[in-house]
Structure formats: structure tokens, C-alpha cells
Amino acid sequence: MGKKVVPNLLLLNNAIFQTEKKRPGLTESSYKSFIADKISGLNFKELRKDVEIFLEDKNELKLLDRDLILSMLSG
């Protein structure tokens, strides 16, 4: 996100519709707040526990940090 990369909004909106059965109508100016809301609701302790078995380098778990991800999203 730091390089001003914008996601494929059509694909993102369609994926959200498939999983949540609602059309968020995300735009270039609204997708970050939508993602931030979703991230804020995650249990990162459980998330790290679920992901840990798939990582060769367990040090990478420190990247699964709510504040870090939110700061990258807003940057």
C-alpha cells in the first residue's frame, strides 16, 4: 500500500459479495477504511496461532500485528 497500489476494486467487491452476500461498493477512497475495520475486528492471538504451523521462520509471526498492518494500510 505504501507504493500507492490500488487493488482491483471490481475483484475485491465481487469477492466480498461472495463471502458476505452484500455489495460494499468500495472505491479508491473507501477501501482502506473497510479493510481497517475488518482488521480491527480480528483476534490476532488466534490468527498467529492458526498461521504458525505454516511458517518455516517463526520470526515472521511478528509481522502479524494489528498496529503494524494498520500503519502500513494508512501509509
C-alpha positions as CSV (number, residue, x, y, z in Angstrom):
1,M,0.0,0.0,0.0
2,G,3.0,2.3,0.6
3,K,3.6,2.5,-3.2
4,K,0.1,3.8,-3.9
5,V,-1.0,0.5,-5.2
6,V,-4.8,0.3,-5.6
7,P,-6.4,-3.2,-5.5
8,N,-8.6,-4.4,-8.3
9,L,-11.7,-3.0,-6.9
10,L,-14.1,-5.0,-9.1
11,L,-12.5,-8.2,-8.0
12,L,-12.4,-7.1,-4.3
13,N,-16.1,-6.0,-4.4
14,N,-17.1,-9.3,-6.0
15,A,-15.1,-11.4,-3.5
16,I,-16.7,-9.5,-0.6
17,F,-20.1,-10.1,-2.2
18,Q,-19.4,-13.9,-2.5
19,T,-18.4,-14.2,1.2
20,E,-20.7,-11.6,2.9
21,K,-23.7,-11.5,0.5
22,K,-23.6,-7.7,0.4
23,R,-22.2,-5.3,-2.1
24,P,-19.9,-2.8,-0.3
25,G,-19.4,-0.6,-3.3
26,L,-15.8,0.0,-2.4
27,T,-14.0,2.8,-4.2
28,E,-10.4,4.0,-4.3
29,S,-11.2,6.4,-1.4
30,S,-13.2,3.9,0.7
31,Y,-11.5,0.5,0.5
32,K,-8.8,1.3,3.1
33,S,-11.3,2.1,5.9
34,F,-13.3,-1.0,5.0
35,I,-10.2,-3.2,5.3
36,A,-9.1,-1.4,8.5
37,D,-12.5,-2.1,10.1
38,K,-12.1,-5.8,9.2
39,I,-8.6,-6.0,10.5
40,S,-9.6,-4.2,13.8
41,G,-12.1,-7.0,14.4
42,L,-9.6,-9.9,14.1
43,N,-8.2,-11.8,17.1
44,F,-4.5,-11.6,16.3
45,K,-3.6,-14.0,19.0
46,E,-5.7,-16.7,17.4
47,L,-4.6,-15.6,13.9
48,R,-0.9,-16.1,14.8
49,K,-1.8,-19.5,16.4
50,D,-3.5,-20.6,13.2
51,V,-0.8,-19.4,10.8
52,E,2.2,-20.5,12.9
53,I,2.2,-24.1,11.6
54,F,2.6,-22.9,8.0
55,L,5.7,-20.8,8.6
56,E,9.2,-22.1,8.3
57,D,10.6,-19.0,10.0
58,K,8.6,-18.4,13.2
59,N,10.1,-14.9,13.4
60,E,7.6,-13.9,10.7
61,L,4.8,-14.2,13.2
62,K,5.8,-10.7,14.5
63,L,4.5,-9.3,11.1
64,L,1.0,-10.4,12.1
65,D,0.5,-7.4,14.3
66,R,-2.7,-5.3,14.1
67,D,-0.9,-2.0,14.7
68,L,1.8,-2.8,12.1
69,I,-0.8,-3.8,9.4
70,L,-3.0,-0.7,10.1
71,S,0.0,1.6,9.9
72,M,1.0,0.1,6.5
73,L,-2.6,0.4,5.3
74,S,-2.7,4.1,6.2
75,G,0.8,4.9,4.9
